[in-house]
Amino acid sequence: MEKKLNEGRICIREGKVFIDGLRAFDGVACTIAVTPETAESRLLGDKTPSTRWIGLKITASMTRARRTKWGKEVIKKYLDSGETPEFTIQGIMDDKSSDYYRKFGAETVTAAGCVPTGEFNLISLDGESNTLLTDVTTFAVKELII
């Protein structure tokens, strides 16, 4: 096989996002991230602390082009029922032209128990803007399936 000269870096535009099993065709961006929760300790005479992981903070963020009343529906359902909204978000990165895909295949991450934590912008108006309306929703995540 002939050696490829160009690198096949991952194009982050190539992928899909699902919310509760339904494809988010209005998805613009999605991130699922983990931040280690750490504990530090130091013994007498130690010049530097010892650090260990004691847990994980899992978060998700999704940017969607506003084409539906999804945000208003989430708020209305909570106001009517008083139940905390919870979702499952699945992201699939499948850039078939990337070196990563050729070596490992599609990358799938599922975040379960996603509870919205950020603000819901119910209306946005700006006479000076020429940008299209997108909503960013942040989530606290209870469980990862990777």
RABELNOR-V187076 format. One record per backbone hydrogen bond with DSSP energy under -0.5 kcal/mol. CO is the residue of the C=O (numbers start at 1). NH is the residue of the N-H. If there is no record, write none. Layout:
# RABELNOR-V187076
co:CO nh:NH
co:CO nh:NH
This chain:
# RABELNOR-V187076
co:7 nh:9
co:8 nh:99
co:8 nh:100
co:10 nh:12
co:11 nh:14
co:13 nh:15
co:14 nh:94
co:16 nh:92
co:17 nh:24
co:18 nh:20
co:18 nh:90
co:19 nh:22
co:22 nh:19
co:23 nh:25
co:24 nh:27
co:26 nh:65
co:29 nh:63
co:31 nh:61
co:33 nh:59
co:35 nh:57
co:36 nh:38
co:37 nh:54
co:37 nh:55
co:39 nh:52
co:41 nh:50
co:43 nh:46
co:50 nh:41
co:52 nh:39
co:55 nh:37
co:56 nh:58
co:57 nh:35
co:58 nh:141
co:59 nh:33
co:60 nh:139
co:61 nh:31
co:62 nh:64
co:62 nh:137
co:63 nh:28
co:63 nh:29
co:64 nh:135
co:65 nh:67
co:69 nh:73
co:70 nh:74
co:71 nh:75
co:72 nh:76
co:73 nh:77
co:74 nh:78
co:75 nh:79
co:76 nh:80
co:77 nh:81
co:78 nh:82
co:87 nh:114
co:88 nh:20
co:89 nh:111
co:90 nh:18
co:91 nh:109
co:92 nh:16
co:92 nh:94
co:93 nh:107
co:94 nh:96
co:95 nh:98
co:98 nh:102
co:99 nh:103
co:100 nh:104
co:100 nh:105
co:101 nh:105
co:106 nh:108
co:107 nh:93
co:109 nh:91
co:110 nh:112
co:110 nh:145
co:111 nh:89
co:112 nh:142
co:112 nh:143
co:113 nh:115
co:114 nh:87
co:114 nh:116
co:115 nh:140
co:119 nh:121
co:120 nh:122
co:126 nh:129
co:133 nh:66
co:135 nh:64
co:135 nh:137
co:137 nh:62
co:138 nh:117
co:138 nh:118
co:139 nh:60
co:140 nh:115
co:141 nh:58
co:143 nh:112
co:144 nh:146
co:145 nh:110
